[in-house]
Amino acid sequence: MEAVLSLQHIFRVVRAVNVDPMSGIECAVAYIVDENDVPLVAETWRSAFEVVPSLAIVVVDGLPRGARVEWHVIRCQKSTEDEKKARSRMAFEQHEVITAINNVTHSHGGLCMIFGSSQHYDSLRLRYKNIAMQTIPSKAIYSTQNNEIKKNESCTVILAD
């Protein structure tokens, strides 16, 4: 129930800033404290959309106010934006990261958030000096692509300026 209620709150905020939650959310991260909640959170996300945006589920040690789940929408596109150009990507495999960065940033700056294993952090930092990089500790990372839940070593979220 907490996952559904907190996602409804996110949708209210999204609508308040003139974004259609069904088409304007590019990707999101769900932070959870209990790894057993992964299937429930994934199903809550999938059932909320016709076309399901990318979601990473990140297991963390704790959340504010004892919450079990917290949704983090990475980027929304306002309903009034003329050009619906994606400005964020998620990459769960190391070989996808460079392609995702190049597709989103187009040689401009951006932000790169790395959840989980950050083995490739140093090489990315050297190659992309115009991108701010942040590593975020986590206990486990899951992806929900193609209606499947998959455990991953890392998730890199790229957001263009």
N, CA, C and O atoms as a DFTB+ gen file, in Angstrom:
644 C
 N C O
     1  1       0.821      -1.189       0.000
     2  2       0.000       0.000       0.000
     3  2       0.873       1.265       0.000
     4  3       0.541       2.258      -0.648
     5  1       1.994       1.212       0.737
     6  2       2.887       2.373       0.784
     7  2       3.458       2.692      -0.592
     8  3       3.597       3.862      -0.948
     9  1       3.789       1.669      -1.366
    10  2       4.339       1.895      -2.713
    11  2       3.319       2.590      -3.602
    12  3       3.668       3.519      -4.331
    13  1       2.070       2.157      -3.555
    14  2       1.015       2.755      -4.373
    15  2       0.753       4.189      -3.925
    16  3       0.680       5.096      -4.754
    17  1       0.613       4.393      -2.627
    18  2       0.315       5.723      -2.106
    19  2       1.429       6.718      -2.427
    20  3       1.156       7.847      -2.836
    21  1       2.678       6.302      -2.242
    22  2       3.784       7.221      -2.514
    23  2       3.913       7.511      -4.011
    24  3       4.303       8.617      -4.387
    25  1       3.596       6.547      -4.864
    26  2       3.618       6.800      -6.307
    27  2       2.486       7.756      -6.703
    28  3       2.666       8.591      -7.589
    29  1       1.327       7.639      -6.054
    30  2       0.238       8.587      -6.306
    31  2       0.670      10.011      -5.935
    32  3       0.331      10.964      -6.637
    33  1       1.406      10.154      -4.850
    34  2       1.917      11.468      -4.454
    35  2       2.852      12.028      -5.525
    36  3       2.784      13.211      -5.856
    37  1       3.721      11.178      -6.062
    38  2       4.634      11.610      -7.132
    39  2       3.820      12.088      -8.336
    40  3       4.131      13.127      -8.919
    41  1       2.792      11.346      -8.709
    42  2       1.954      11.733      -9.852
    43  2       1.274      13.074      -9.606
    44  3       1.142      13.875     -10.532
    45  1       0.844      13.331      -8.384
    46  2       0.223      14.628      -8.072
    47  2       1.228      15.763      -8.255
    48  3       0.891      16.807      -8.813
    49  1       2.444      15.565      -7.794
    50  2       3.483      16.588      -7.946
    51  2       3.786      16.798      -9.424
    52  3       3.905      17.937      -9.875
    53  1       3.910      15.716     -10.179
    54  2       4.202      15.792     -11.604
    55  2       3.110      16.584     -12.325
    56  3       3.410      17.448     -13.149
    57  1       1.867      16.294     -12.021
    58  2       0.758      17.038     -12.643
    59  2       0.786      18.508     -12.243
    60  3       0.460      19.375     -13.054
    61  1       1.169      18.797     -11.008
    62  2       1.209      20.179     -10.520
    63  2       2.219      21.037     -11.275
    64  3       2.064      22.256     -11.343
    65  1       3.250      20.415     -11.842
    66  2       4.249      21.165     -12.613
    67  2       4.022      21.001     -14.122
    68  3       4.940      21.165     -14.925
    69  1       2.771      20.670     -14.487
    70  2       2.349      20.608     -15.885
    71  2       3.035      19.490     -16.675
    72  3       3.467      19.695     -17.809
    73  1       3.129      18.316     -16.067
    74  2       3.683      17.149     -16.743
    75  2       2.617      16.055     -16.733
    76  3       1.986      15.797     -15.708
    77  1       2.427      15.424     -17.871
    78  2       1.526      14.276     -17.948
    79  2       2.303      13.055     -17.454
    80  3       3.277      12.657     -18.093
    81  1       1.897      12.450     -16.331
    82  2       2.666      11.319     -15.809
    83  2       2.717      10.112     -16.751
    84  3       3.627       9.288     -16.654
    85  1       1.745      10.007     -17.660
    86  2       1.735       8.857     -18.561
    87  2       2.737       8.989     -19.699
    88  3       3.166       7.981     -20.262
    89  1       3.116      10.218     -20.048
    90  2       4.035      10.391     -21.167
    91  2       5.253      11.248     -20.832
    92  3       6.202      11.288     -21.615
    93  1       5.249      11.924     -19.706
    94  2       6.309      12.877     -19.417
    95  2       7.443      12.369     -18.543
    96  3       8.482      13.024     -18.456
    97  1       7.280      11.231     -17.896
    98  2       8.336      10.704     -17.033
    99  2       9.294       9.876     -17.875
   100  3       8.889       8.906     -18.515
   101  1      10.569      10.262     -17.874
   102  2      11.564       9.537     -18.686
   103  2      12.076       8.291     -17.979
   104  3      12.156       7.222     -18.584
   105  1      12.422       8.418     -16.711
   106  2      12.906       7.272     -15.955
   107  2      12.855       7.618     -14.471
   108  3      12.683       8.777     -14.094
   109  1      13.005       6.591     -13.638
   110  2      12.917       6.813     -12.201
   111  2      13.742       5.780     -11.451
   112  3      14.133       4.743     -11.986
   113  1      13.989       6.110     -10.190
   114  2      14.654       5.187      -9.270
   115  2      13.715       4.999      -8.087
   116  3      13.182       5.972      -7.554
   117  1      13.514       3.765      -7.679
   118  2      12.764       3.471      -6.459
   119  2      13.779       2.990      -5.433
   120  3      14.485       2.007      -5.658
   121  1      13.845       3.680      -4.319
   122  2      14.714       3.273      -3.217
   123  2      13.877       2.447      -2.257
   124  3      12.783       2.859      -1.872
   125  1      14.384       1.281      -1.869
   126  2      13.673       0.419      -0.929
   127  2      14.644      -0.063       0.140
   128  3      15.857      -0.062      -0.067
   129  1      14.106      -0.473       1.281
   130  2      14.962      -0.958       2.365
   131  2      14.930      -2.474       2.494
   132  3      15.838      -3.059       3.085
   133  1      13.910      -3.115       1.959
   134  2      13.778      -4.567       2.068
   135  2      13.805      -5.173       0.671
   136  3      12.920      -4.915      -0.145
   137  1      14.810      -5.967       0.407
   138  2      14.974      -6.565      -0.920
   139  2      13.774      -7.427      -1.321
   140  3      13.531      -7.627      -2.511
   141  1      13.028      -7.934      -0.350
   142  2      11.835      -8.730      -0.648
   143  2      10.728      -7.895      -1.300
   144  3       9.789      -8.453      -1.869
   145  1      10.829      -6.570      -1.221
   146  2       9.822      -5.688      -1.814
   147  2      10.048      -5.423      -3.302
   148  3       9.237      -4.740      -3.927
   149  1      11.121      -5.940      -3.878
   150  2      11.428      -5.682      -5.288
   151  2      10.264      -6.049      -6.207
   152  3       9.855      -5.207      -7.007
   153  1       9.705      -7.272      -6.135
   154  2       8.600      -7.608      -7.056
   155  2       7.376      -6.697      -6.880
   156  3       6.734      -6.329      -7.864
   157  1       7.059      -6.340      -5.657
   158  2       5.916      -5.479      -5.389
   159  2       6.119      -4.079      -5.971
   160  3       5.208      -3.526      -6.587
   161  1       7.292      -3.514      -5.782
   162  2       7.595      -2.184      -6.313
   163  2       7.611      -2.215      -7.843
   164  3       7.093      -1.303      -8.487
   165  1       8.195      -3.248      -8.417
   166  2       8.223      -3.382      -9.883
   167  2       6.810      -3.478     -10.449
   168  3       6.503      -2.837     -11.453
   169  1       5.964      -4.257      -9.826
   170  2       4.584      -4.406     -10.298
   171  2       3.794      -3.102     -10.120
   172  3       2.983      -2.748     -10.976
   173  1       4.023      -2.399      -9.030
   174  2       3.362      -1.109      -8.805
   175  2       3.719      -0.143      -9.926
   176  3       2.852       0.559     -10.447
   177  1       4.995      -0.108     -10.297
   178  2       5.461       0.778     -11.369
   179  2       4.845       0.383     -12.704
   180  3       4.307       1.227     -13.420
   181  1       4.926      -0.905     -13.038
   182  2       4.399      -1.386     -14.328
   183  2       2.899      -1.132     -14.463
   184  3       2.422      -0.759     -15.535
   185  1       2.164      -1.334     -13.382
   186  2       0.710      -1.197     -13.465
   187  2       0.259       0.262     -13.567
   188  3      -0.904       0.526     -13.872
   189  1       1.158       1.202     -13.317
   190  2       0.801       2.624     -13.354
   191  2       0.891       3.227     -14.752
   192  3       0.437       4.351     -14.964
   193  1       1.470       2.499     -15.712
   194  2       1.736       3.070     -17.030
   195  2       1.257       2.159     -18.154
   196  3       1.186       0.939     -18.005
   197  1       0.928       2.791     -19.293
   198  2       0.678       2.028     -20.511
   199  2       2.013       1.726     -21.188
   200  3       2.287       0.586     -21.561
   201  1       2.840       2.763     -21.341
   202  2       4.208       2.611     -21.839
   203  2       5.106       2.858     -20.631
   204  3       5.187       3.978     -20.126
   205  1       5.767       1.823     -20.180
   206  2       6.477       1.866     -18.897
   207  2       7.867       2.486     -19.041
   208  3       8.709       1.965     -19.772
   209  1       8.108       3.606     -18.338
   210  2       9.450       4.202     -18.340
   211  2      10.444       3.290     -17.601
   212  3      10.048       2.442     -16.801
   213  1      11.727       3.481     -17.882
   214  2      12.763       2.701     -17.208
   215  2      12.720       2.952     -15.710
   216  3      12.469       4.068     -15.257
   217  1      12.969       1.897     -14.954
   218  2      13.004       1.989     -13.495
   219  2      14.172       1.182     -12.967
   220  3      14.380       0.032     -13.355
   221  1      14.930       1.800     -12.080
   222  2      15.945       1.082     -11.311
   223  2      15.419       0.991      -9.886
   224  3      14.909       1.969      -9.340
   225  1      15.544      -0.172      -9.296
   226  2      15.163      -0.363      -7.894
   227  2      16.452      -0.554      -7.116
   228  3      17.205      -1.499      -7.355
   229  1      16.695       0.353      -6.185
   230  2      17.953       0.378      -5.446
   231  2      17.665       0.071      -3.975
   232  3      16.864       0.747      -3.330
   233  1      18.326      -0.953      -3.464
   234  2      18.165      -1.333      -2.063
   235  2      19.172      -0.541      -1.238
   236  3      20.375      -0.581      -1.497
   237  1      18.656       0.184      -0.233
   238  2      19.486       1.037       0.620
   239  2      19.308       0.641       2.082
   240  3      18.394      -0.107       2.427
   241  1      20.188       1.151       2.931
   242  2      20.131       0.823       4.361
   243  2      18.915       1.407       5.067
   244  3      18.386       0.788       5.991
   245  1      18.464       2.579       4.653
   246  2      17.320       3.201       5.315
   247  2      16.818       4.391       4.525
   248  3      17.520       4.932       3.670
   249  1      15.590       4.792       4.824
   250  2      14.959       5.941       4.185
   251  2      14.410       6.872       5.265
   252  3      14.173       6.435       6.392
   253  1      14.207       8.134       4.941
   254  2      13.681       9.067       5.925
   255  2      12.316       8.640       6.481
   256  3      11.495       8.060       5.769
   257  1      12.097       8.932       7.741
   258  2      10.819       8.687       8.432
   259  2      10.392       7.229       8.423
   260  3       9.203       6.929       8.532
   261  1      11.345       6.328       8.295
   262  2      11.029       4.905       8.338
   263  2      10.281       4.379       7.129
   264  3       9.675       3.309       7.193
   265  1      10.316       5.112       6.034
   266  2       9.615       4.676       4.815
   267  2      10.230       3.388       4.283
   268  3      11.413       3.124       4.495
   269  1       9.426       2.593       3.593
   270  2       9.907       1.357       2.972
   271  2      10.246       1.574       1.502
   272  3      11.032       0.822       0.925
   273  1       9.646       2.615       0.889
   274  2       9.895       2.908      -0.518
   275  2       9.861       4.422      -0.723
   276  3       9.067       5.135      -0.110
   277  1      10.744       4.887      -1.602
   278  2      10.741       6.293      -1.996
   279  2      11.024       6.346      -3.489
   280  3      11.989       5.751      -3.967
   281  1      10.177       7.063      -4.224
   282  2      10.304       7.188      -5.676
   283  2      11.094       8.444      -5.999
   284  3      10.905       9.482      -5.365
   285  1      11.975       8.352      -6.979
   286  2      12.782       9.482      -7.431
   287  2      12.642       9.554      -8.953
   288  3      13.270       8.785      -9.680
   289  1      11.816      10.481      -9.420
   290  2      11.669      10.682     -10.857
   291  2      12.894      11.442     -11.327
   292  3      13.193      12.518     -10.808
   293  1      13.600      10.902     -12.294
   294  2      14.850      11.499     -12.761
   295  2      14.595      12.730     -13.612
   296  3      15.215      13.769     -13.386
   297  1      13.717      12.643     -14.566
   298  2      13.418      13.810     -15.397
   299  2      12.025      13.688     -15.968
   300  3      11.582      12.609     -16.362
   301  1      11.346      14.817     -16.003
   302  2      10.022      14.906     -16.615
   303  2      10.073      15.887     -17.767
   304  3      10.843      16.846     -17.744
   305  1       9.253      15.645     -18.770
   306  2       9.093      16.597     -19.864
   307  2       7.721      17.225     -19.737
   308  3       6.704      16.532     -19.714
   309  1       7.704      18.539     -19.654
   310  2       6.432      19.247     -19.521
   311  2       5.576      19.033     -20.757
   312  3       6.084      18.873     -21.867
   313  1       4.291      19.033     -20.546
   314  2       3.332      18.840     -21.638
   315  2       3.458      19.935     -22.686
   316  3       3.086      19.727     -23.841
   317  1       3.978      21.100     -22.302
   318  2       4.096      22.233     -23.226
   319  2       5.395      22.240     -24.013
   320  3       5.559      23.070     -24.908
   321  1       6.333      21.334     -23.706
   322  2       7.594      21.302     -24.444
   323  2       7.330      20.876     -25.876
   324  3       6.663      19.872     -26.128
   325  1       7.862      21.649     -26.810
   326  2       7.655      21.340     -28.228
   327  2       8.374      20.064     -28.638
   328  3       7.790      19.174     -29.256
   329  1       9.633      19.994     -28.288
   330  2      10.455      18.869     -28.710
   331  2      10.534      17.831     -27.601
   332  3      11.005      18.128     -26.503
   333  1      10.079      16.627     -27.879
   334  2      10.124      15.543     -26.906
   335  2      11.422      14.758     -27.081
   336  3      11.421      13.603     -27.508
   337  1      12.518      15.413     -26.743
   338  2      13.833      14.804     -26.894
   339  2      14.271      14.240     -25.541
   340  3      14.327      14.964     -24.547
   341  1      14.577      12.956     -25.516
   342  2      15.002      12.322     -24.268
   343  2      16.308      12.947     -23.782
   344  3      17.253      13.121     -24.551
   345  1      16.343      13.275     -22.515
   346  2      17.536      13.883     -21.941
   347  2      18.085      13.058     -20.791
   348  3      18.953      13.520     -20.050
   349  1      17.585      11.842     -20.639
   350  2      18.126      10.964     -19.600
   351  2      18.106       9.526     -20.105
   352  3      17.294       9.155     -20.953
   353  1      19.000       8.748     -19.574
   354  2      19.103       7.323     -19.911
   355  2      19.575       6.557     -18.686
   356  3      20.232       7.102     -17.799
   357  1      19.224       5.284     -18.665
   358  2      19.728       4.358     -17.652
   359  2      20.513       3.279     -18.368
   360  3      20.103       2.784     -19.418
   361  1      21.636       2.924     -17.792
   362  2      22.437       1.831     -18.335
   363  2      22.769       0.874     -17.198
   364  3      23.288       1.282     -16.159
   365  1      22.466      -0.393     -17.406
   366  2      22.694      -1.392     -16.357
   367  2      23.918      -2.258     -16.633
   368  3      24.408      -2.953     -15.743
   369  1      24.398      -2.214     -17.845
   370  2      25.586      -2.974     -18.204
   371  2      26.695      -1.989     -18.527
   372  3      26.440      -0.948     -19.133
   373  1      27.901      -2.297     -18.139
   374  2      29.025      -1.371     -18.320
   375  2      29.201      -0.966     -19.783
   376  3      29.497       0.194     -20.069
   377  1      29.021      -1.913     -20.718
   378  2      29.213      -1.594     -22.134
   379  2      28.140      -0.646     -22.674
   380  3      28.341      -0.039     -23.726
   381  1      26.998      -0.501     -21.976
   382  2      25.934       0.402     -22.416
   383  2      26.173       1.843     -21.973
   384  3      25.584       2.767     -22.533
   385  1      27.022       2.039     -20.983
   386  2      27.169       3.353     -20.356
   387  2      27.694       4.396     -21.329
   388  3      27.120       5.481     -21.423
   389  1      28.763       4.104     -22.053
   390  2      29.362       5.087     -22.961
   391  2      28.372       5.445     -24.073
   392  3      28.233       6.619     -24.418
   393  1      27.688       4.452     -24.632
   394  2      26.681       4.729     -25.652
   395  2      25.583       5.628     -25.094
   396  3      25.158       6.578     -25.751
   397  1      25.128       5.325     -23.888
   398  2      24.070       6.131     -23.268
   399  2      24.533       7.561     -23.024
   400  3      23.782       8.503     -23.274
   401  1      25.759       7.735     -22.540
   402  2      26.289       9.082     -22.313
   403  2      26.351       9.851     -23.627
   404  3      25.925      11.004     -23.688
   405  1      26.873       9.229     -24.675
   406  2      26.986       9.900     -25.971
   407  2      25.613      10.235     -26.563
   408  3      25.457      11.286     -27.185
   409  1      24.629       9.372     -26.382
   410  2      23.291       9.612     -26.915
   411  2      22.572      10.749     -26.210
   412  3      21.768      11.455     -26.820
   413  1      22.854      10.927     -24.941
   414  2      22.117      11.920     -24.161
   415  2      22.837      13.260     -24.103
   416  3      22.205      14.304     -24.263
   417  1      24.130      13.252     -23.880
   418  2      24.831      14.515     -23.627
   419  2      25.275      15.221     -24.900
   420  3      25.421      16.443     -24.893
   421  1      25.492      14.499     -25.986
   422  2      25.905      15.103     -27.260
   423  2      27.085      16.070     -27.060
   424  3      27.063      17.187     -27.578
   425  1      28.087      15.653     -26.329
   426  2      29.307      16.417     -26.056
   427  2      29.092      17.605     -25.120
   428  3      30.017      18.388     -24.899
   429  1      27.905      17.750     -24.576
   430  2      27.652      18.810     -23.606
   431  2      27.813      18.222     -22.205
   432  3      28.122      17.040     -22.052
   433  1      27.608      19.031     -21.214
   434  2      27.724      18.567     -19.837
   435  2      26.521      17.760     -19.402
   436  3      25.548      17.593     -20.137
   437  1      26.620      17.268     -18.188
   438  2      25.522      16.489     -17.652
   439  2      25.876      15.943     -16.283
   440  3      26.897      16.299     -15.695
   441  1      25.030      15.091     -15.801
   442  2      25.208      14.442     -14.508
   443  2      25.144      12.945     -14.722
   444  3      24.309      12.444     -15.476
   445  1      26.025      12.246     -14.056
   446  2      26.064      10.796     -14.131
   447  2      26.006      10.267     -12.702
   448  3      26.920      10.506     -11.914
   449  1      24.928       9.544     -12.363
   450  2      24.788       8.935     -11.040
   451  2      25.048       7.442     -11.177
   452  3      24.431       6.766     -12.000
   453  1      25.959       6.943     -10.370
   454  2      26.319       5.533     -10.445
   455  2      25.903       4.855      -9.145
   456  3      26.398       5.192      -8.070
   457  1      24.984       3.894      -9.259
   458  2      24.529       3.100      -8.121
   459  2      25.253       1.759      -8.166
   460  3      25.414       1.173      -9.237
   461  1      25.684       1.277      -7.018
   462  2      26.315      -0.034      -6.956
   463  2      27.783       0.027      -7.306
   464  3      28.480       0.976      -6.948
   465  1      28.253      -0.996      -8.009
   466  2      29.660      -1.107      -8.383
   467  2      30.078       0.063      -9.255
   468  3      29.442       0.355     -10.268
   469  1      31.146       0.727      -8.858
   470  2      31.626       1.880      -9.631
   471  2      33.010       1.598     -10.199
   472  3      33.877       2.473     -10.203
   473  1      33.215       0.373     -10.679
   474  2      34.514      -0.022     -11.210
   475  2      34.941       0.847     -12.383
   476  3      36.129       1.116     -12.556
   477  1      33.988       1.283     -13.183
   478  2      34.307       2.060     -14.377
   479  2      34.282       3.564     -14.109
   480  3      34.436       4.352     -15.043
   481  1      34.093       3.973     -12.875
   482  2      33.997       5.389     -12.519
   483  2      35.237       6.170     -12.945
   484  3      35.108       7.227     -13.562
   485  1      36.434       5.675     -12.630
   486  2      37.663       6.412     -12.949
   487  2      37.842       6.607     -14.455
   488  3      38.223       7.690     -14.898
   489  1      37.571       5.565     -15.241
   490  2      37.733       5.707     -16.687
   491  2      36.688       6.668     -17.267
   492  3      36.988       7.416     -18.198
   493  1      35.471       6.653     -16.725
   494  2      34.446       7.604     -17.182
   495  2      34.839       9.030     -16.822
   496  3      34.691       9.946     -17.631
   497  1      35.339       9.212     -15.607
   498  2      35.729      10.550     -15.138
   499  2      36.832      11.132     -16.021
   500  3      36.822      12.324     -16.325
   501  1      37.775      10.297     -16.427
   502  2      38.855      10.763     -17.298
   503  2      38.371      11.054     -18.712
   504  3      38.829      12.005     -19.345
   505  1      37.455      10.247     -19.200
   506  2      36.970      10.399     -20.577
   507  2      35.970      11.559     -20.724
   508  3      35.957      12.244     -21.747
   509  1      35.145      11.770     -19.709
   510  2      34.091      12.788     -19.780
   511  2      34.291      13.820     -18.672
   512  3      33.645      13.759     -17.626
   513  1      35.172      14.744     -18.912
   514  2      35.495      15.762     -17.906
   515  2      34.372      16.795     -17.736
   516  3      34.335      17.500     -16.728
   517  1      33.468      16.890     -18.700
   518  2      32.382      17.862     -18.632
   519  2      31.121      17.312     -17.968
   520  3      30.086      17.978     -17.962
   521  1      31.200      16.114     -17.413
   522  2      30.051      15.492     -16.763
   523  2      30.352      15.314     -15.279
   524  3      31.365      14.721     -14.909
   525  1      29.474      15.829     -14.444
   526  2      29.599      15.629     -12.999
   527  2      29.199      14.195     -12.678
   528  3      28.167      13.715     -13.147
   529  1      30.007      13.516     -11.888
   530  2      29.729      12.121     -11.564
   531  2      29.582      11.954     -10.063
   532  3      30.334      12.525      -9.273
   533  1      28.591      11.153      -9.694
   534  2      28.297      10.902      -8.295
   535  2      28.081       9.407      -8.118
   536  3      27.310       8.795      -8.856
   537  1      28.758       8.823      -7.144
   538  2      28.513       7.420      -6.833
   539  2      27.623       7.363      -5.592
   540  3      27.815       8.116      -4.638
   541  1      26.661       6.470      -5.624
   542  2      25.684       6.350      -4.547
   543  2      25.718       4.903      -4.048
   544  3      25.425       3.975      -4.801
   545  1      26.078       4.718      -2.771
   546  2      26.170       3.352      -2.246
   547  2      24.801       2.669      -2.216
   548  3      23.772       3.298      -1.970
   549  1      24.826       1.384      -2.471
   550  2      23.595       0.612      -2.420
   551  2      23.935      -0.845      -2.143
   552  3      25.051      -1.300      -2.393
   553  1      22.958      -1.558      -1.627
   554  2      23.145      -2.968      -1.301
   555  2      22.867      -3.874      -2.492
   556  3      23.486      -4.928      -2.638
   557  1      21.928      -3.456      -3.345
   558  2      21.567      -4.232      -4.539
   559  2      20.836      -3.316      -5.511
   560  3      20.222      -2.328      -5.108
   561  1      20.908      -3.656      -6.798
   562  2      20.245      -2.881      -7.848
   563  2      19.476      -3.835      -8.752
   564  3      19.985      -4.884      -9.147
   565  1      18.247      -3.457      -9.071
   566  2      17.414      -4.251      -9.965
   567  2      16.914      -3.374     -11.100
   568  3      16.722      -2.171     -10.924
   569  1      16.703      -3.975     -12.265
   570  2      16.077      -3.285     -13.382
   571  2      14.758      -3.985     -13.688
   572  3      14.571      -5.160     -13.372
   573  1      13.856      -3.242     -14.307
   574  2      12.535      -3.792     -14.633
   575  2      12.249      -3.615     -16.110
   576  3      11.155      -3.189     -16.479
   577  1      13.191      -3.928     -16.943
   578  2      13.005      -3.749     -18.376
   579  2      12.364      -4.980     -18.990
   580  3      12.630      -6.109     -18.579
   581  1      11.509      -4.742     -19.989
   582  2      10.829      -5.812     -20.725
   583  2      10.014      -6.730     -19.806
   584  3       9.980      -7.945     -20.004
   585  1       9.360      -6.139     -18.804
   586  2       8.529      -6.885     -17.849
   587  2       9.281      -7.958     -17.080
   588  3       8.672      -8.888     -16.552
   589  1      10.587      -7.837     -17.013
   590  2      11.394      -8.771     -16.243
   591  2      12.133      -8.018     -15.152
   592  3      12.497      -6.854     -15.316
   593  1      12.346      -8.695     -14.043
   594  2      13.145      -8.125     -12.963
   595  2      14.502      -8.804     -13.024
   596  3      14.602     -10.031     -12.997
   597  1      15.539      -7.992     -13.105
   598  2      16.894      -8.526     -13.217
   599  2      17.786      -7.852     -12.188
   600  3      17.766      -6.629     -12.052
   601  1      18.565      -8.640     -11.466
   602  2      19.532      -8.083     -10.514
   603  2      20.781      -7.674     -11.293
   604  3      21.261      -8.420     -12.147
   605  1      21.301      -6.485     -10.990
   606  2      22.447      -5.931     -11.698
   607  2      23.547      -5.556     -10.708
   608  3      23.291      -5.354      -9.521
   609  1      24.778      -5.465     -11.218
   610  2      25.889      -5.015     -10.374
   611  2      25.872      -3.512     -10.188
   612  3      26.311      -2.996      -9.160
   613  1      25.355      -2.807     -11.202
   614  2      25.330      -1.348     -11.119
   615  2      24.234      -0.791     -12.007
   616  3      23.673      -1.485     -12.855
   617  1      23.949       0.469     -11.789
   618  2      23.055       1.224     -12.653
   619  2      23.671       2.607     -12.789
   620  3      24.012       3.244     -11.793
   621  1      23.810       3.064     -14.015
   622  2      24.304       4.408     -14.274
   623  2      23.169       5.199     -14.894
   624  3      22.610       4.807     -15.918
   625  1      22.836       6.311     -14.266
   626  2      21.796       7.197     -14.770
   627  2      22.491       8.432     -15.321
   628  3      23.267       9.083     -14.623
   629  1      22.209       8.746     -16.569
   630  2      22.836       9.891     -17.233
   631  2      21.734      10.918     -17.494
   632  3      20.676      10.592     -18.032
   633  1      22.003      12.162     -17.103
   634  2      21.065      13.258     -17.287
   635  2      21.791      14.398     -17.955
   636  3      22.785      14.896     -17.425
   637  1      21.307      14.827     -19.125
   638  2      21.947      15.918     -19.870
   639  2      21.591      17.259     -19.250
   640  3      20.570      17.400     -18.576
   641  1      22.462      18.250     -19.493
   642  2      22.179      19.619     -19.041
   643  2      20.951      20.149     -19.724
   644  3      20.549      21.286     -19.476
